[in-house]
Amino acid sequence: MSQGRMVQIEQDILSKNNEYAAANRRFFSEHGILALNLVSSPGSGKTMLLTRTIEDLKGELAVTVIEGDQQTDNDAERIRATGVKALQINTGKGCHLDGHMVGHALQRLKPADGGVLFIENVGNLVCPAAFDLGEAHKVTILSVTEGEDKPIKYPDMFHASDLMILNKTDLLPYLDFDVEKCIDNARRVNPGIRVLQLSARTGEGMAGWCRWIRAARQLALVEHPELAASA
């Protein structure tokens, strides 16, 4: 296959995905739902962060979760154990979720109007950057065990994200990790990216993350004031 043909196929795939993502975005807007696309490498602590977040917010906000993995429903089971609805999507050989998968999941999950939908993407800092799911924000979780150069090694993901969470900060005393250098690297590829530092294990910094979610949800409810106090 020629290089030109490969480029055309890729463009066609992304174009079709963007149509599905636009439909998802309309659904979220019409129902006042805040959709967050959580992306990271495997092992960043993404699922632990999500379960801790749910425990902190589930009495306050209606939360629904879409889980993406190549195989198993282990993470979805962990989420369901918190008492919220979760749907597992297994992508097989696929390395990311796409707009079509998320659209089908929404039909089954039926997230509550005015609530928060967390989409935990497949662990991968490459492919999910290119696929819009209709989310309000991409949130990249980076563990301090991964190295401060990840933002410049995988710039597309950090450029596409509105927020970077530095997780596992409780391990900093035991690591050779330069926090300021990592943040500087992230802002080299995305000057507008916000950064939060936290430990999902200890809970340190979680309050700031929850405040960010509440503020983002208020923006999602601008056209639905009747839902602001009812989720």
C-alpha positions in Angstrom: 0.0 0.0 0.0 1.3 3.4 -0.9 2.1 6.1 1.7 -0.6 8.3 0.1 -3.2 5.6 0.4 -2.3 5.0 4.0 -2.7 8.7 4.8 -6.1 8.7 3.1 -7.3 5.8 5.0 -6.2 7.4 8.3 -8.0 10.6 7.4 -11.2 8.7 6.6 -11.1 6.9 9.9 -10.5 10.1 11.9 -13.2 11.9 9.9 -15.8 9.1 10.7 -14.7 9.1 14.3 -15.3 12.8 14.5 -18.8 12.4 13.3 -19.5 10.0 16.1 -17.7 12.2 18.6 -19.9 15.2 17.5 -23.0 13.2 18.1 -21.7 12.2 21.6 -20.9 15.9 22.3 -24.5 16.9 21.4 -25.9 14.3 23.7 -23.7 15.5 26.6 -24.7 19.1 25.9 -28.4 18.3 25.7 -28.3 16.4 29.0 -25.9 18.7 30.9 -23.4 15.8 31.4 -19.7 16.5 32.1 -17.7 13.9 30.1 -14.0 13.5 31.0 -11.6 11.3 29.0 -8.9 9.9 31.4 -5.8 8.9 29.5 -2.4 7.6 30.7 0.2 4.9 30.4 -0.6 1.5 32.0 0.2 1.6 35.7 -0.2 5.3 36.3 -2.8 4.7 39.0 -5.7 5.8 36.8 -8.2 3.3 38.2 -7.2 3.9 41.8 -7.6 7.7 41.2 -11.0 7.0 39.7 -12.3 4.9 42.6 -11.0 7.4 45.1 -12.7 10.2 43.2 -16.0 8.3 43.1 -15.8 7.7 46.8 -15.3 11.4 47.4 -18.0 12.6 45.0 -20.7 9.9 44.7 -22.9 11.3 47.4 -22.8 14.7 45.7 -22.8 14.0 42.0 -24.4 11.3 39.8 -21.3 9.4 38.4 -21.2 6.9 35.5 -18.0 5.2 34.1 -17.0 3.7 30.8 -13.9 1.4 31.1 -11.6 0.7 28.2 -9.2 -2.2 28.2 -8.0 -4.6 25.5 -9.1 -7.6 27.7 -10.8 -8.4 31.1 -13.4 -6.5 33.0 -11.2 -6.2 36.1 -11.3 -2.4 36.2 -15.1 -2.2 35.7 -15.6 -4.6 38.6 -13.4 -2.3 40.8 -15.6 0.6 39.7 -18.9 -1.2 40.3 -17.7 -2.1 43.8 -18.0 1.6 44.7 -21.7 1.4 43.9 -21.8 3.3 40.5 -22.7 2.1 37.1 -19.8 1.0 34.9 -19.6 -0.5 31.5 -16.5 -2.4 30.2 -15.4 -2.0 26.6 -12.8 -4.5 25.5 -11.0 -3.4 22.4 -9.2 -6.6 21.6 -6.2 -5.6 19.5 -7.3 -2.0 19.5 -5.2 0.5 21.5 -7.9 3.1 22.2 -11.6 3.8 22.5 -13.4 5.6 19.7 -16.5 7.7 19.4 -18.6 4.9 18.0 -17.8 2.6 21.0 -18.6 5.4 23.4 -21.9 6.2 21.7 -23.0 2.5 22.0 -22.0 2.5 25.7 -24.1 5.6 26.3 -27.2 3.8 25.0 -26.7 1.0 27.5 -25.5 3.1 30.5 -28.0 6.0 30.2 -26.0 8.4 32.4 -28.1 10.7 34.6 -28.8 14.3 33.3 -26.5 16.7 35.0 -24.1 14.0 36.1 -20.4 13.2 35.4 -19.2 10.6 33.0 -15.7 9.3 33.4 -14.2 7.5 30.4 -11.1 5.6 31.4 -9.3 5.0 28.1 -7.0 2.2 27.2 -3.6 2.6 28.8 -1.6 4.3 26.1 0.0 7.7 25.6 -0.2 7.6 21.8 -3.4 6.5 20.0 -6.0 8.1 22.3 -4.6 11.5 21.6 -6.0 11.4 18.0 -9.5 10.1 18.8 -12.1 12.6 20.0 -14.8 10.9 22.1 -17.0 13.9 22.5 -15.6 14.7 25.9 -15.4 18.1 27.5 -11.7 17.6 28.6 -8.9 15.1 28.1 -7.1 14.6 31.5 -3.7 13.0 31.4 -2.6 11.1 34.5 1.2 10.8 34.8 2.7 8.9 37.6 5.9 10.3 39.2 7.4 6.8 38.7 7.4 7.3 34.9 9.9 10.0 34.4 9.7 13.8 33.9 10.4 13.5 30.1 7.1 11.9 29.2 5.4 15.1 28.0 8.1 15.7 25.4 8.4 12.0 24.4 4.6 11.9 23.8 3.7 15.5 23.0 0.5 14.8 21.1 -1.3 13.5 24.2 -0.2 16.4 26.4 -1.0 18.9 23.7 -4.5 17.5 23.5 -5.1 17.6 27.3 -6.5 20.4 29.3 -5.2 19.0 32.6 -2.2 16.9 33.7 -2.4 15.1 37.0 0.8 14.1 38.6 -0.1 11.0 40.6 1.7 9.0 43.3 3.3 12.1 44.8 3.7 10.1 48.1 6.6 8.3 46.4 8.6 11.5 45.6 10.9 11.1 48.6 12.0 7.8 47.2 12.5 8.8 43.5 14.8 10.9 41.4 11.9 12.9 39.8 12.1 16.6 39.1 8.5 17.9 39.4 9.3 21.4 38.1 11.1 20.0 35.1 8.1 17.7 34.3 5.7 20.6 34.5 8.0 22.7 32.3 8.1 19.9 29.8 4.3 19.7 29.7 4.0 23.5 29.2 6.6 23.4 26.4 4.1 21.4 24.3 1.0 22.9 25.8 1.4 26.3 27.4 -2.2 26.3 28.6 -2.2 22.9 30.4 -3.2 23.0 34.0 -1.4 20.8 36.5 -2.5 19.1 39.7 -0.3 17.1 42.0 -1.9 14.4 44.2 -1.7 10.9 45.7 -4.7 8.8 45.1 -3.4 6.4 47.7 -3.1 8.8 50.6 -5.7 11.3 49.4 -3.3 14.3 49.5 -4.3 16.8 46.8 -7.6 15.1 46.0 -9.5 18.1 47.2 -8.1 20.2 44.4 -9.0 17.6 41.8 -12.6 17.4 43.1 -12.8 21.2 43.0 -11.7 21.2 39.3 -14.4 18.6 38.5 -17.1 20.7 40.2 -16.1 23.8 38.3 -16.0 21.9 35.0 -19.5 20.5 35.8 -20.9 24.0 36.4 -19.8 24.9 32.9 -21.5 21.9 31.5 -24.7 23.0 33.2 -24.7 26.6 31.9 -27.7 25.8 29.6 -29.4 23.6 32.2 -29.7 25.6 35.5 -32.6 23.3 36.5 -30.1 20.5 36.9 -27.5 22.3 38.9 -28.7 21.1 42.3 -30.4 17.9 41.2 -27.6 15.5 40.1 
